[in-house]
Amino acid sequence: MTEREEYEAWFARRFGGLDVPEWLRAVGFEFWRHGRLSLIEAAGAPVEIRALQEPR
């Protein structure tokens, strides 16, 4: 799953019923992505964040 796919899945769960313009979703993705990168950098060690698939 790509970062964008993970973001889209999270966005759908969190804001699925709202009509959000695509440009705002794109900006949200950049904030989401850079937030993840800053967590990795702050850890001070090489780590990888993976989203686990939610049980159905």
C-alpha positions as CSV (number, residue, x, y, z in Angstrom):
1,M,0.0,0.0,0.0
2,T,1.4,3.4,-0.9
3,E,1.5,6.3,1.5
4,R,-1.3,8.0,-0.6
5,E,-3.4,4.8,-0.4
6,E,-2.9,4.7,3.4
7,Y,-3.9,8.4,3.6
8,E,-7.0,7.9,1.5
9,A,-8.1,5.0,3.6
10,W,-7.6,7.0,6.8
11,F,-9.3,10.0,5.3
12,A,-12.3,7.9,4.2
13,R,-12.7,6.4,7.7
14,R,-12.3,9.8,9.4
15,F,-14.1,12.2,7.0
16,G,-16.0,9.9,4.6
17,G,-19.3,11.7,4.8
18,L,-17.9,15.2,4.2
19,D,-17.6,16.9,0.8
20,V,-14.0,18.0,0.9
21,P,-12.4,19.7,-2.1
22,E,-9.6,17.8,-3.8
23,W,-7.1,20.6,-3.2
24,L,-7.7,20.4,0.5
25,R,-7.3,16.6,0.5
26,A,-3.9,17.1,-1.3
27,V,-2.8,19.6,1.3
28,G,-3.9,17.3,4.1
29,F,-1.9,14.5,2.5
30,E,1.3,16.6,2.6
31,F,0.8,17.4,6.3
32,W,0.0,13.8,7.1
33,R,3.0,12.6,5.2
34,H,5.5,15.1,6.7
35,G,4.1,14.4,10.1
36,R,5.0,10.7,9.7
37,L,8.4,11.6,8.4
38,S,9.1,13.9,11.4
39,L,8.1,11.0,13.8
40,I,10.6,8.8,12.0
41,E,13.3,11.4,12.2
42,A,12.6,12.2,15.9
43,A,13.0,8.5,16.7
44,G,16.7,8.8,16.0
45,A,16.8,5.3,14.6
46,P,15.8,3.8,11.2
47,V,12.2,2.9,11.7
48,E,9.3,2.3,9.4
49,I,5.7,3.0,10.1
50,R,3.2,0.6,8.6
51,A,-0.6,0.7,8.8
52,L,-2.2,-2.6,9.8
53,Q,-5.3,-3.6,7.9
54,E,-8.3,-3.2,10.2
55,P,-10.3,-6.4,10.9
56,R,-13.5,-6.6,8.9
